Amino acid sequence: MPNNSTKILLLTTLVSGVLICVSSNSWIGAWMGLEINLMSFIPLMSNVKNMYNTEASLKYFIVQVLASATLLFMVVMKALTEDLFTLEGTTYTPMIICTPLLLKSGAAPLHWWFPGVMEGLSWENCALLMTVQKIAPLMLMSYLIEMNTFVLSIIVTSTIVGSIGGLNQTSLRKILTYSSINHTGWMLAALTTSENLWMVYFAIYSTLTLAVVSAIKLSGASFINQTLMNNKNITLMKFMMFTSLLSLAGLPPFLGFLPKWIIIQSMITNNLTPLATIMVVTSLITLYYYMKISYSSFMILNVEPKWNTKSNKIKTTSNISALALSTLSLTGMMICTIITNIN
């Protein structure tokens, strides 16, 4: 927990906004939960000492307010023109209400604000933006979403943009951003199949994202070439970072492969084999740019500059949390398999 009491208060209201949104039985109540969540996150993002944080918080505020206003307008309009309670008017109703929620969650092609905002944030806020801030929009979409041409195009666009967009990036924050967009496509595919499957995917994705962010924060790197600057003596830190990255990409021995495996199986069962093929291929592309980060450091003849005097004195608590999350990403699939076989 942050030592600052203001941050603790804001984090509490942030989570309470998500809970209000998820547990609300009306669209106006859900909109209120989204607004409470937004008003709590903006002060957490902004920092008067850092110009990039202020710029990112302003971008995020404008985009989220646009999405919230659109959502409120759509809901009120549909309630006035159609049935006030069920919203079962036309086939376009789910599409119209899902669009601002897709903008909020950063799914392609409505992802244009996501990389710019992520680039100006601290690692803690990046983790919040990639995990907690996606819960409410995705949960609201789960009430409406069904597999049609609109949802199919969003899933395909998100997976393709998330994979190809990260290929030419050197910033670790932007690479994680495009990975998050790719995972959003997978989560939308899980939503069309089963709500429980989406929850499993999101829980594992959040765990792996926290593992990656905590490991990168320990190394102090912000760009790919800085990962080589870590001392060879701190091999554990490198091992944590790169195994967590490969797990997030969905390499089979790691935990990240488990939810993708379940989604692929359910999609083939539902006769969506072409979509599953596209998603698997794009996931392989994301694995390529993760390997680009980790390959040079996995080499035995890893070059380290002689002027590398970076201090690697790490806080014990941060080290333990990063190690615990990385261990979970390494052994989680094995544990899940054992539990499944026992039951």
Secondary structure, DSSP 8 states (H G I E B T S, - for coil): --SSHHHHHHHHHHHHHHHHHHH-SSHHHHHHHHHHHHHHHHHHH--TT-HHHHHHHHHHHHHHHHHHHHHHHHHHHHHHHS-TTT--S-TTHHHHHHHHHHHHHT-TTS-TTHHHHHHTS-HHHHHHHHTHHHHHHHHHHHTT--SSHHHHHHHHHHHHHHHHTTTT--BHHHHHHHHHHHHHHHHHHHHHH-HHHHHHHHHHHHHHHHHHHHHHHHHT--BGGGGGGS-TT-HHHHHHHHHHHHHHHT-TTSTTHHHHHHHHHHHHHTT-HHHHHHHHHHHHHHHHHHHHHHHHHHSTT----TT--------HHHHHHHHHHHHHHHHHHHHHHHHHHH-
